Amino acid sequence: MGDYTPDVVAATVPTPSEKQVEVAGIKSSSGVLYHQLRNEPLNIVGGRGSYLITDGGLEILDATCGAAVSCLGHSDERVHEAILDQLKKIPYCYSMFFTNSAAESLAKLLVDSTGGKMSRAYIVSSGTEAIEAAMKMAIQYFTELPTPEPQRVNFISRKSSYHGNTLGSLALGHHAFRRRIYESLLSKNIHHVPQCYPYRGMHVNESNEDYVARLAQELEDEFQRLGPNTVCAFVAETMTGAVNTWLRAPLPGYLKALKAVCERHGALFILDEVMSGMGRTGTLHAWEQEDVVPDLQTIAKGLGAGYAPVAGLLINKHVVDTLSKGTGAFMHSQTYQGHPVACAAAYKVQQIIQEDNLLPNVRAMGEYLGQRLHERLDSHPHVGEVRGRGLFWAMEFVQDKETKAPFPPSKALSRTLHATGLKPENAISLMPGNGGIDGAEGDHIILAPAYNTTREEIDEIVDRTVRVIQQVLG
């Protein structure tokens, strides 16, 4: 997915300040355009491990690493030193003219981490930029084949998906609330098929295998409707993230079946791992667990752990070879791509993940987190399902477990849960999400702890999360 910014904030948690003034009905002395203009968010002045510290001294347990970003926790001195060292060497150079050692080191590490399955890395500043680059590269690829196919201009994505917030990435995704006022600006050559959402999408008595086959057929039908030779690429999050309520490991064979449809018709298979990749699900690349290899892959959040804005596009060898034999250039650029300081930070983060053996910890603590959530919440009358993989777990809330009826949007349940979590007696940051069912209905919260979390910290996260749910829902 592209860069995720929660749709809801702690709107019901006031943070009054003596310096606040009322301007046009908005009480604030800040010059910042906040996401919610009428409410001033908590001011974070420090961080230590998995805790954020406000200017009032409140220590908040960051159970989500922000938006699944701060995978090492906060304030790792080893990363600080790597950033300072790079600043002393060279803070910036323009990638249209030059390369730099930090970018070279990071790209080689990323390519090597795929076992050579991906052969180049294109380093940018955000997940959204990575998605835009992937879309452009897919289009260019078909213009540079030995027999060009310029008619391949259609993209297929999935309903209730999220790939970013610029116009191109917003069109690629299918987040109805975020798209609504911008529909007139969005590309019309992007089409959407149903999400893999077993909790709500499977028919009664339908097996996993039959459900996967049905979803693959729906993708095939969309290829046929558009004309198979007009489809450029199919794009999917390997594991859907914060916007969609379906946060579950893909059903066995699901991604493999969808890639087979793409291969049958010569389209590219693109995986968005902005949120689920770089270790979040227990392996560095989430696709490693699915027996598929993408043609293009986007990465971001866990890449740099929040120490600098950094993201990347990983490119399969056959795509690189096509461009190399064609124009020999990628017709795209960003001012800050391959930024030396960002690359140095990300490289050090990835070194720490390897040297501290954090991926096995993600798997072990992820299993423990899932176990504790199931123990505490499976029987709750308003928790429809607990699901996840690695250190990436969600709880979907329902009014009735039998009918799976969601709470009405007017209740703003996920917002209320998030706001309640930030109260001093709870002091936990939860990631809220809404509209995952149809763009309006559906509430969930996500937990995404740091990769170096411990059993004791997991217990504390679960205890505080359950307390928040009980306070809001009984």
ChimeraX attribute file (.defattr): number of C-alpha atoms within 10 A of each C-alpha:
attribute: neighborCount
match mode: 1-to-1
recipient: residues
	/A:1	34
	/A:2	30
	/A:3	23
	/A:4	22
	/A:5	15
	/A:6	16
	/A:7	16
	/A:8	18
	/A:9	20
	/A:10	23
	/A:11	17
	/A:12	14
	/A:13	18
	/A:14	13
	/A:15	14
	/A:16	13
	/A:17	11
	/A:18	7
	/A:19	9
	/A:20	14
	/A:21	13
	/A:22	9
	/A:23	9
	/A:24	7
	/A:25	8
	/A:26	13
	/A:27	17
	/A:28	19
	/A:29	14
	/A:30	11
	/A:31	6
	/A:32	9
	/A:33	8
	/A:34	11
	/A:35	14
	/A:36	13
	/A:37	13
	/A:38	13
	/A:39	19
	/A:40	25
	/A:41	17
	/A:42	17
	/A:43	12
	/A:44	15
	/A:45	11
	/A:46	14
	/A:47	17
	/A:48	13
	/A:49	16
	/A:50	23
	/A:51	20
	/A:52	24
	/A:53	18
	/A:54	15
	/A:55	11
	/A:56	11
	/A:57	11
	/A:58	17
	/A:59	20
	/A:60	21
	/A:61	25
	/A:62	28
	/A:63	28
	/A:64	27
	/A:65	28
	/A:66	24
	/A:67	25
	/A:68	28
	/A:69	24
	/A:70	25
	/A:71	30
	/A:72	25
	/A:73	25
	/A:74	20
	/A:75	15
	/A:76	15
	/A:77	9
	/A:78	12
	/A:79	22
	/A:80	13
	/A:81	14
	/A:82	18
	/A:83	22
	/A:84	14
	/A:85	14
	/A:86	19
	/A:87	14
	/A:88	9
	/A:89	10
	/A:90	14
	/A:91	14
	/A:92	16
	/A:93	16
	/A:94	15
	/A:95	17
	/A:96	10
	/A:97	6
	/A:98	8
	/A:99	14
	/A:100	16
	/A:101	14
	/A:102	21
	/A:103	24
	/A:104	17
	/A:105	13
	/A:106	25
	/A:107	22
	/A:108	15
	/A:109	15
	/A:110	23
	/A:111	18
	/A:112	14
	/A:113	14
	/A:114	16
	/A:115	9
	/A:116	13
	/A:117	17
	/A:118	24
	/A:119	20
	/A:120	19
	/A:121	24
	/A:122	18
	/A:123	27
	/A:124	26
	/A:125	21
	/A:126	22
	/A:127	30
	/A:128	28
	/A:129	27
	/A:130	31
	/A:131	33
	/A:132	23
	/A:133	23
	/A:134	27
	/A:135	21
	/A:136	15
	/A:137	21
	/A:138	23
	/A:139	21
	/A:140	25
	/A:141	24
	/A:142	23
	/A:143	19
	/A:144	19
	/A:145	16
	/A:146	10
	/A:147	8
	/A:148	12
	/A:149	17
	/A:150	16
	/A:151	13
	/A:152	22
	/A:153	16
	/A:154	22
	/A:155	25
	/A:156	22
	/A:157	25
	/A:158	22
	/A:159	23
	/A:160	25
	/A:161	29
	/A:162	29
	/A:163	34
	/A:164	28
	/A:165	22
	/A:166	16
	/A:167	17
	/A:168	20
	/A:169	26
	/A:170	25
	/A:171	26
	/A:172	32
	/A:173	28
	/A:174	26
	/A:175	25
	/A:176	19
	/A:177	15
	/A:178	17
	/A:179	18
	/A:180	10
	/A:181	9
	/A:182	12
	/A:183	14
	/A:184	9
	/A:185	11
	/A:186	16
	/A:187	15
	/A:188	12
	/A:189	13
	/A:190	20
	/A:191	21
	/A:192	19
	/A:193	19
	/A:194	15
	/A:195	18
	/A:196	24
	/A:197	19
	/A:198	16
	/A:199	15
	/A:200	10
	/A:201	13
	/A:202	16
	/A:203	11
	/A:204	6
	/A:205	7
	/A:206	12
	/A:207	11
	/A:208	15
	/A:209	12
	/A:210	13
	/A:211	19
	/A:212	24
	/A:213	16
	/A:214	13
	/A:215	19
	/A:216	23
	/A:217	15
	/A:218	15
	/A:219	23
	/A:220	19
	/A:221	14
	/A:222	17
	/A:223	23
	/A:224	14
	/A:225	9
	/A:226	15
	/A:227	13
	/A:228	20
	/A:229	17
	/A:230	19
	/A:231	26
	/A:232	27
	/A:233	26
	/A:234	26
	/A:235	27
	/A:236	26
	/A:237	27
	/A:238	26
	/A:239	25
	/A:240	27
	/A:241	28
	/A:242	29
	/A:243	30
	/A:244	25
	/A:245	28
	/A:246	28
	/A:247	24
	/A:248	21
	/A:249	19
	/A:250	22
	/A:251	15
	/A:252	14
	/A:253	16
	/A:254	18
	/A:255	24
	/A:256	17
	/A:257	18
	/A:258	23
	/A:259	21
	/A:260	16
	/A:261	19
	/A:262	22
	/A:263	12
	/A:264	11
	/A:265	18
	/A:266	17
	/A:267	25
	/A:268	23
	/A:269	24
	/A:270	26
	/A:271	28
	/A:272	29
	/A:273	30
	/A:274	35
	/A:275	32
	/A:276	32
	/A:277	27
	/A:278	26
	/A:279	24
	/A:280	29
	/A:281	27
	/A:282	27
	/A:283	19
	/A:284	22
	/A:285	22
	/A:286	25
	/A:287	23
	/A:288	12
	/A:289	15
	/A:290	17
	/A:291	10
	/A:292	18
	/A:293	20
	/A:294	21
	/A:295	23
	/A:296	26
	/A:297	29
	/A:298	33
	/A:299	29
	/A:300	33
	/A:301	31
	/A:302	30
	/A:303	31
	/A:304	26
	/A:305	27
	/A:306	24
	/A:307	22
	/A:308	18
	/A:309	21
	/A:310	29
	/A:311	32
	/A:312	30
	/A:313	27
	/A:314	26
	/A:315	23
	/A:316	21
	/A:317	15
	/A:318	14
	/A:319	22
	/A:320	20
	/A:321	14
	/A:322	18
	/A:323	19
	/A:324	13
	/A:325	12
	/A:326	15
	/A:327	12
	/A:328	12
	/A:329	11
	/A:330	14
	/A:331	10
	/A:332	10
	/A:333	12
	/A:334	14
	/A:335	12
	/A:336	17
	/A:337	24
	/A:338	31
	/A:339	25
	/A:340	27
	/A:341	26
	/A:342	28
	/A:343	32
	/A:344	29
	/A:345	29
	/A:346	29
	/A:347	25
	/A:348	22
	/A:349	24
	/A:350	22
	/A:351	15
	/A:352	16
	/A:353	21
	/A:354	13
	/A:355	9
	/A:356	13
	/A:357	13
	/A:358	21
	/A:359	21
	/A:360	18
	/A:361	20
	/A:362	27
	/A:363	20
	/A:364	16
	/A:365	24
	/A:366	27
	/A:367	16
	/A:368	18
	/A:369	28
	/A:370	21
	/A:371	12
	/A:372	16
	/A:373	22
	/A:374	16
	/A:375	10
	/A:376	13
	/A:377	19
	/A:378	15
	/A:379	12
	/A:380	17
	/A:381	15
	/A:382	22
	/A:383	20
	/A:384	24
	/A:385	21
	/A:386	20
	/A:387	20
	/A:388	23
	/A:389	23
	/A:390	28
	/A:391	30
	/A:392	28
	/A:393	25
	/A:394	26
	/A:395	24
	/A:396	25
	/A:397	27
	/A:398	21
	/A:399	16
	/A:400	14
	/A:401	16
	/A:402	9
	/A:403	9
	/A:404	17
	/A:405	15
	/A:406	19
	/A:407	18
	/A:408	14
	/A:409	14
	/A:410	8
	/A:411	10
	/A:412	16
	/A:413	22
	/A:414	27
	/A:415	25
	/A:416	21
	/A:417	25
	/A:418	26
	/A:419	23
	/A:420	25
	/A:421	27
	/A:422	23
	/A:423	18
	/A:424	11
	/A:425	12
	/A:426	16
	/A:427	21
	/A:428	26
	/A:429	28
	/A:430	29
	/A:431	29
	/A:432	27
	/A:433	26
	/A:434	27
	/A:435	22
	/A:436	23
	/A:437	19
	/A:438	15
	/A:439	20
	/A:440	15
	/A:441	16
	/A:442	24
	/A:443	28
	/A:444	29
	/A:445	24
	/A:446	28
	/A:447	27
	/A:448	27
	/A:449	33
	/A:450	30
	/A:451	29
	/A:452	20
	/A:453	21
	/A:454	16
	/A:455	13
	/A:456	8
	/A:457	18
	/A:458	20
	/A:459	15
	/A:460	15
	/A:461	23
	/A:462	19
	/A:463	15
	/A:464	21
	/A:465	27
	/A:466	16
	/A:467	17
	/A:468	25
	/A:469	20
	/A:470	12
	/A:471	12
	/A:472	14
	/A:473	15
	/A:474	10
